[in-house]
Amino acid sequence: MPTYPYRCKKCNKKFETTMTISEHESRRVRCPKCKSTAVTQRISGFFAQTSNKS
């Protein structure tokens, strides 16, 4: 599942949340500190983990 980084506009807390792509498109994200929905998604790098094949 992807992890999405956010920043709260109200209290300025940076946090990450893990959710499916369909949840990300339909769900309103809340700040874990102040419970505000005034959050913006931060830009992050892409990380992919693959299995090691011998």
N, CA, C and O atoms as a CHARMM CRD file, in Angstrom:
* protein
*
  216
    1    1 MET  N      0.83600  -1.18500   0.00000 PROA 1      0.00000
    2    1 MET  CA     0.00000   0.00000   0.00000 PROA 1      0.00000
    3    1 MET  C      0.88300   1.25200   0.00000 PROA 1      0.00000
    4    1 MET  O      1.91200   1.29200   0.67400 PROA 1      0.00000
    5    2 PRO  N      0.48000   2.25300  -0.74700 PROA 2      0.00000
    6    2 PRO  CA     1.26800   3.49300  -0.77700 PROA 2      0.00000
    7    2 PRO  C      1.15900   4.29600   0.51400 PROA 2      0.00000
    8    2 PRO  O      0.14500   4.24900   1.21100 PROA 2      0.00000
    9    3 THR  N      2.21700   5.02800   0.81400 PROA 3      0.00000
   10    3 THR  CA     2.25200   5.93900   1.95200 PROA 3      0.00000
   11    3 THR  C      2.24100   7.36100   1.40100 PROA 3      0.00000
   12    3 THR  O      3.03900   7.69900   0.52700 PROA 3      0.00000
   13    4 TYR  N      1.33000   8.19400   1.91500 PROA 4      0.00000
   14    4 TYR  CA     1.17400   9.56100   1.43900 PROA 4      0.00000
   15    4 TYR  C      1.59900  10.54800   2.52500 PROA 4      0.00000
   16    4 TYR  O      1.09300  10.48300   3.64600 PROA 4      0.00000
   17    5 PRO  N      2.52300  11.46100   2.21000 PROA 5      0.00000
   18    5 PRO  CA     2.95400  12.47100   3.19000 PROA 5      0.00000
   19    5 PRO  C      2.05900  13.71300   3.12200 PROA 5      0.00000
   20    5 PRO  O      1.67600  14.15300   2.03800 PROA 5      0.00000
   21    6 TYR  N      1.73200  14.26900   4.28900 PROA 6      0.00000
   22    6 TYR  CA     0.87300  15.45100   4.37500 PROA 6      0.00000
   23    6 TYR  C      1.46200  16.46500   5.33900 PROA 6      0.00000
   24    6 TYR  O      2.35300  16.14400   6.12500 PROA 6      0.00000
   25    7 ARG  N      0.95500  17.70100   5.27300 PROA 7      0.00000
   26    7 ARG  CA     1.27800  18.74900   6.23400 PROA 7      0.00000
   27    7 ARG  C     -0.01300  19.46200   6.58100 PROA 7      0.00000
   28    7 ARG  O     -0.78500  19.83000   5.69500 PROA 7      0.00000
   29    8 CYS  N     -0.24900  19.65700   7.87100 PROA 8      0.00000
   30    8 CYS  CA    -1.44700  20.34200   8.34100 PROA 8      0.00000
   31    8 CYS  C     -1.24500  21.84800   8.21200 PROA 8      0.00000
   32    8 CYS  O     -0.22300  22.38200   8.64300 PROA 8      0.00000
   33    9 LYS  N     -2.22100  22.53100   7.61900 PROA 9      0.00000
   34    9 LYS  CA    -2.13800  23.98500   7.48100 PROA 9      0.00000
   35    9 LYS  C     -2.41500  24.69900   8.80500 PROA 9      0.00000
   36    9 LYS  O     -1.97700  25.83000   9.01300 PROA 9      0.00000
   37   10 LYS  N     -3.13800  24.03400   9.68500 PROA 10     0.00000
   38   10 LYS  CA    -3.52700  24.66700  10.94800 PROA 10     0.00000
   39   10 LYS  C     -2.40900  24.61300  12.00000 PROA 10     0.00000
   40   10 LYS  O     -2.06800  25.63900  12.58900 PROA 10     0.00000
   41   11 CYS  N     -1.84200  23.43200  12.23800 PROA 11     0.00000
   42   11 CYS  CA    -0.82000  23.29500  13.28500 PROA 11     0.00000
   43   11 CYS  C      0.58000  23.04400  12.72600 PROA 11     0.00000
   44   11 CYS  O      1.54000  22.95300  13.49100 PROA 11     0.00000
   45   12 ASN  N      0.70800  22.92800  11.38800 PROA 12     0.00000
   46   12 ASN  CA     1.97300  22.76000  10.68900 PROA 12     0.00000
   47   12 ASN  C      2.65100  21.41900  10.96700 PROA 12     0.00000
   48   12 ASN  O      3.85700  21.29500  10.75500 PROA 12     0.00000
   49   13 LYS  N      1.91200  20.41600  11.43300 PROA 13     0.00000
   50   13 LYS  CA     2.47900  19.08800  11.68900 PROA 13     0.00000
   51   13 LYS  C      2.64300  18.33300  10.37000 PROA 13     0.00000
   52   13 LYS  O      1.74800  18.34300   9.52400 PROA 13     0.00000
   53   14 LYS  N      3.79000  17.68400  10.20400 PROA 14     0.00000
   54   14 LYS  CA     4.03300  16.82600   9.05300 PROA 14     0.00000
   55   14 LYS  C      3.75700  15.39000   9.48000 PROA 14     0.00000
   56   14 LYS  O      4.20600  14.95600  10.54000 PROA 14     0.00000
   57   15 PHE  N      3.01800  14.65400   8.65300 PROA 15     0.00000
   58   15 PHE  CA     2.69600  13.27200   8.97900 PROA 15     0.00000
   59   15 PHE  C      2.50900  12.47300   7.70000 PROA 15     0.00000
   60   15 PHE  O      2.37700  13.04000   6.61500 PROA 15     0.00000
   61   16 GLU  N      2.49900  11.15800   7.83500 PROA 16     0.00000
   62   16 GLU  CA     2.28600  10.25500   6.71600 PROA 16     0.00000
   63   16 GLU  C      1.14400   9.31800   7.05400 PROA 16     0.00000
   64   16 GLU  O      0.92600   8.97000   8.21400 PROA 16     0.00000
   65   17 THR  N      0.42000   8.91700   6.02500 PROA 17     0.00000
   66   17 THR  CA    -0.65400   7.95400   6.21200 PROA 17     0.00000
   67   17 THR  C     -0.59100   6.91900   5.09500 PROA 17     0.00000
   68   17 THR  O     -0.27300   7.24900   3.95200 PROA 17     0.00000
   69   18 THR  N     -0.89300   5.67500   5.42700 PROA 18     0.00000
   70   18 THR  CA    -0.89300   4.58900   4.46200 PROA 18     0.00000
   71   18 THR  C     -2.33100   4.24200   4.12100 PROA 18     0.00000
   72   18 THR  O     -3.14800   3.98700   5.00500 PROA 18     0.00000
   73   19 MET  N     -2.62900   4.23300   2.82600 PROA 19     0.00000
   74   19 MET  CA    -3.97800   3.88500   2.37800 PROA 19     0.00000
   75   19 MET  C     -3.92700   3.41300   0.93600 PROA 19     0.00000
   76   19 MET  O     -2.94600   3.64200   0.22900 PROA 19     0.00000
   77   20 THR  N     -4.99100   2.75400   0.50900 PROA 20     0.00000
   78   20 THR  CA    -5.06500   2.30000  -0.87500 PROA 20     0.00000
   79   20 THR  C     -5.28100   3.50200  -1.79000 PROA 20     0.00000
   80   20 THR  O     -5.63300   4.58700  -1.32600 PROA 20     0.00000
   81   21 ILE  N     -5.07000   3.30800  -3.08000 PROA 21     0.00000
   82   21 ILE  CA    -5.24400   4.39500  -4.03800 PROA 21     0.00000
   83   21 ILE  C     -6.70000   4.84700  -4.07000 PROA 21     0.00000
   84   21 ILE  O     -6.96500   6.04500  -4.16400 PROA 21     0.00000
   85   22 SER  N     -7.64600   3.91900  -3.99500 PROA 22     0.00000
   86   22 SER  CA    -9.06300   4.30100  -4.00800 PROA 22     0.00000
   87   22 SER  C     -9.45100   5.07500  -2.74800 PROA 22     0.00000
   88   22 SER  O    -10.26200   5.99800  -2.82000 PROA 22     0.00000
   89   23 GLU  N     -8.88600   4.71300  -1.59800 PROA 23     0.00000
   90   23 GLU  CA    -9.12900   5.47800  -0.37200 PROA 23     0.00000
   91   23 GLU  C     -8.55500   6.88900  -0.49500 PROA 23     0.00000
   92   23 GLU  O     -9.17400   7.85700  -0.05300 PROA 23     0.00000
   93   24 HSD  N     -7.38200   6.99900  -1.09300 PROA 24     0.00000
   94   24 HSD  CA    -6.71900   8.29300  -1.26000 PROA 24     0.00000
   95   24 HSD  C     -7.56700   9.22900  -2.12200 PROA 24     0.00000
   96   24 HSD  O     -7.60900  10.43400  -1.87300 PROA 24     0.00000
   97   25 GLU  N     -8.23400   8.68600  -3.12200 PROA 25     0.00000
   98   25 GLU  CA    -9.05700   9.50100  -4.01400 PROA 25     0.00000
   99   25 GLU  C    -10.36300   9.94000  -3.37000 PROA 25     0.00000
  100   25 GLU  O    -10.89300  10.99300  -3.72400 PROA 25     0.00000
  101   26 SER  N    -10.89500   9.16000  -2.43400 PROA 26     0.00000
  102   26 SER  CA   -12.22500   9.45500  -1.89700 PROA 26     0.00000
  103   26 SER  C    -12.25600   9.90800  -0.43900 PROA 26     0.00000
  104   26 SER  O    -13.25300  10.48500  -0.00500 PROA 26     0.00000
  105   27 ARG  N    -11.20600   9.66400   0.31600 PROA 27     0.00000
  106   27 ARG  CA   -11.21300   9.92700   1.76200 PROA 27     0.00000
  107   27 ARG  C    -10.62500  11.29400   2.09600 PROA 27     0.00000
  108   27 ARG  O     -9.63700  11.71300   1.49200 PROA 27     0.00000
  109   28 ARG  N    -11.22800  11.98200   3.05000 PROA 28     0.00000
  110   28 ARG  CA   -10.67400  13.24300   3.56200 PROA 28     0.00000
  111   28 ARG  C     -9.70200  12.90400   4.68200 PROA 28     0.00000
  112   28 ARG  O    -10.04900  12.20200   5.63200 PROA 28     0.00000
  113   29 VAL  N     -8.50400  13.40000   4.56000 PROA 29     0.00000
  114   29 VAL  CA    -7.45100  13.11400   5.53500 PROA 29     0.00000
  115   29 VAL  C     -7.53000  14.12300   6.67000 PROA 29     0.00000
  116   29 VAL  O     -7.74500  15.31300   6.44200 PROA 29     0.00000
  117   30 ARG  N     -7.35400  13.63100   7.90800 PROA 30     0.00000
  118   30 ARG  CA    -7.36900  14.48900   9.09800 PROA 30     0.00000
  119   30 ARG  C     -5.99600  14.47500   9.75100 PROA 30     0.00000
  120   30 ARG  O     -5.30000  13.46000   9.75600 PROA 30     0.00000
  121   31 CYS  N     -5.62700  15.61600  10.29500 PROA 31     0.00000
  122   31 CYS  CA    -4.37400  15.73100  11.03300 PROA 31     0.00000
  123   31 CYS  C     -4.48000  14.90300  12.32000 PROA 31     0.00000
  124   31 CYS  O     -5.47500  15.01400  13.03600 PROA 31     0.00000
  125   32 PRO  N     -3.47600  14.07900  12.62500 PROA 32     0.00000
  126   32 PRO  CA    -3.53600  13.28200  13.85500 PROA 32     0.00000
  127   32 PRO  C     -3.37000  14.11800  15.12700 PROA 32     0.00000
  128   32 PRO  O     -3.75200  13.67100  16.20800 PROA 32     0.00000
  129   33 LYS  N     -2.80800  15.31800  15.01300 PROA 33     0.00000
  130   33 LYS  CA    -2.57700  16.16200  16.18600 PROA 33     0.00000
  131   33 LYS  C     -3.80100  17.00100  16.53400 PROA 33     0.00000
  132   33 LYS  O     -4.29000  16.95100  17.66200 PROA 33     0.00000
  133   34 CYS  N     -4.30500  17.78700  15.55000 PROA 34     0.00000
  134   34 CYS  CA    -5.40400  18.71700  15.84700 PROA 34     0.00000
  135   34 CYS  C     -6.73900  18.31500  15.21100 PROA 34     0.00000
  136   34 CYS  O     -7.74500  18.99600  15.41000 PROA 34     0.00000
  137   35 LYS  N     -6.76000  17.22300  14.45200 PROA 35     0.00000
  138   35 LYS  CA    -7.97200  16.67500  13.81300 PROA 35     0.00000
  139   35 LYS  C     -8.53700  17.57200  12.71600 PROA 35     0.00000
  140   35 LYS  O     -9.68600  17.38900  12.31300 PROA 35     0.00000
  141   36 SER  N     -7.76600  18.53000  12.22800 PROA 36     0.00000
  142   36 SER  CA    -8.20800  19.41700  11.15900 PROA 36     0.00000
  143   36 SER  C     -8.18000  18.68500   9.82100 PROA 36     0.00000
  144   36 SER  O     -7.35600  17.79300   9.61800 PROA 36     0.00000
  145   37 THR  N     -9.07400  19.05800   8.90800 PROA 37     0.00000
  146   37 THR  CA    -9.05600  18.50400   7.55900 PROA 37     0.00000
  147   37 THR  C     -8.35000  19.45300   6.59000 PROA 37     0.00000
  148   37 THR  O     -8.32900  19.20100   5.38600 PROA 37     0.00000
  149   38 ALA  N     -7.77600  20.53600   7.10300 PROA 38     0.00000
  150   38 ALA  CA    -7.03700  21.49600   6.27700 PROA 38     0.00000
  151   38 ALA  C     -5.60100  21.00500   6.11300 PROA 38     0.00000
  152   38 ALA  O     -4.67200  21.56400   6.69600 PROA 38     0.00000
  153   39 VAL  N     -5.43400  19.95800   5.31800 PROA 39     0.00000
  154   39 VAL  CA    -4.12000  19.37500   5.09000 PROA 39     0.00000
  155   39 VAL  C     -3.77600  19.44200   3.61000 PROA 39     0.00000
  156   39 VAL  O     -4.66100  19.42100   2.75400 PROA 39     0.00000
  157   40 THR  N     -2.48900  19.52300   3.31800 PROA 40     0.00000
  158   40 THR  CA    -2.01800  19.49600   1.94100 PROA 40     0.00000
  159   40 THR  C     -1.05000  18.34100   1.78600 PROA 40     0.00000
  160   40 THR  O     -0.29800  18.01300   2.70300 PROA 40     0.00000
  161   41 GLN  N     -1.08000  17.73300   0.61600 PROA 41     0.00000
  162   41 GLN  CA    -0.17000  16.63200   0.35700 PROA 41     0.00000
  163   41 GLN  C      1.19700  17.19100   0.00200 PROA 41     0.00000
  164   41 GLN  O      1.31400  18.09800  -0.82200 PROA 41     0.00000
  165   42 ARG  N      2.23200  16.64000   0.63500 PROA 42     0.00000
  166   42 ARG  CA     3.60400  17.06800   0.36500 PROA 42     0.00000
  167   42 ARG  C      4.16200  16.26200  -0.79900 PROA 42     0.00000
  168   42 ARG  O      3.69000  15.16300  -1.09100 PROA 42     0.00000
  169   43 ILE  N      5.15500  16.81200  -1.44800 PROA 43     0.00000
  170   43 ILE  CA     5.85600  16.11600  -2.52200 PROA 43     0.00000
  171   43 ILE  C      6.85500  15.15900  -1.88500 PROA 43     0.00000
  172   43 ILE  O      7.55200  15.52000  -0.93700 PROA 43     0.00000
  173   44 SER  N      6.92000  13.95800  -2.40100 PROA 44     0.00000
  174   44 SER  CA     7.88400  12.99600  -1.86900 PROA 44     0.00000
  175   44 SER  C      8.48400  12.20100  -3.02000 PROA 44     0.00000
  176   44 SER  O      7.95100  12.18300  -4.13000 PROA 44     0.00000
  177   45 GLY  N      9.58200  11.55500  -2.73900 PROA 45     0.00000
  178   45 GLY  CA    10.22500  10.70400  -3.73000 PROA 45     0.00000
  179   45 GLY  C      9.48400   9.38800  -3.85600 PROA 45     0.00000
  180   45 GLY  O      8.67800   9.03500  -2.99600 PROA 45     0.00000
  181   46 PHE  N      9.75300   8.67500  -4.91000 PROA 46     0.00000
  182   46 PHE  CA     9.11700   7.38200  -5.13500 PROA 46     0.00000
  183   46 PHE  C     10.06700   6.29400  -4.69400 PROA 46     0.00000
  184   46 PHE  O     11.26000   6.34300  -4.99500 PROA 46     0.00000
  185   47 PHE  N      9.54400   5.31000  -3.97800 PROA 47     0.00000
  186   47 PHE  CA    10.35300   4.21000  -3.48500 PROA 47     0.00000
  187   47 PHE  C      9.66000   2.91000  -3.84400 PROA 47     0.00000
  188   47 PHE  O      8.49100   2.71200  -3.51100 PROA 47     0.00000
  189   48 ALA  N     10.37100   2.02600  -4.51900 PROA 48     0.00000
  190   48 ALA  CA     9.81500   0.72300  -4.87700 PROA 48     0.00000
  191   48 ALA  C     10.73800  -0.35800  -4.34000 PROA 48     0.00000
  192   48 ALA  O     11.95700  -0.29200  -4.50300 PROA 48     0.00000
  193   49 GLN  N     10.14400  -1.34600  -3.70200 PROA 49     0.00000
  194   49 GLN  CA    10.92300  -2.43900  -3.16900 PROA 49     0.00000
  195   49 GLN  C     10.56900  -3.68300  -3.97200 PROA 49     0.00000
  196   49 GLN  O      9.39700  -4.02900  -4.11700 PROA 49     0.00000
  197   50 THR  N     11.58100  -4.34000  -4.48400 PROA 50     0.00000
  198   50 THR  CA    11.36700  -5.55500  -5.27300 PROA 50     0.00000
  199   50 THR  C     11.97600  -6.73200  -4.54800 PROA 50     0.00000
  200   50 THR  O     12.82300  -6.56700  -3.67000 PROA 50     0.00000
  201   51 SER  N     11.54000  -7.91500  -4.91900 PROA 51     0.00000
  202   51 SER  CA    12.08400  -9.11200  -4.28700 PROA 51     0.00000
  203   51 SER  C     13.42400  -9.46400  -4.93000 PROA 51     0.00000
  204   51 SER  O     13.66100  -9.18300  -6.10500 PROA 51     0.00000
  205   52 ASN  N     14.27100 -10.07000  -4.14900 PROA 52     0.00000
  206   52 ASN  CA    15.57800 -10.50900  -4.65500 PROA 52     0.00000
  207   52 ASN  C     15.40800 -11.87300  -5.30100 PROA 52     0.00000
  208   52 ASN  O     14.91000 -12.80900  -4.67600 PROA 52     0.00000
  209   53 LYS  N     15.82100 -11.97900  -6.54400 PROA 53     0.00000
  210   53 LYS  CA    15.73900 -13.26400  -7.23300 PROA 53     0.00000
  211   53 LYS  C     17.15200 -13.80100  -7.40500 PROA 53     0.00000
  212   53 LYS  O     18.05800 -13.07900  -7.82200 PROA 53     0.00000
  213   54 SER  N     17.32800 -15.07200  -7.08000 PROA 54     0.00000
  214   54 SER  CA    18.65600 -15.68200  -7.17000 PROA 54     0.00000
  215   54 SER  C     18.86900 -16.29500  -8.51400 PROA 54     0.00000
  216   54 SER  O     19.93200 -16.85700  -8.77600 PROA 54     0.00000
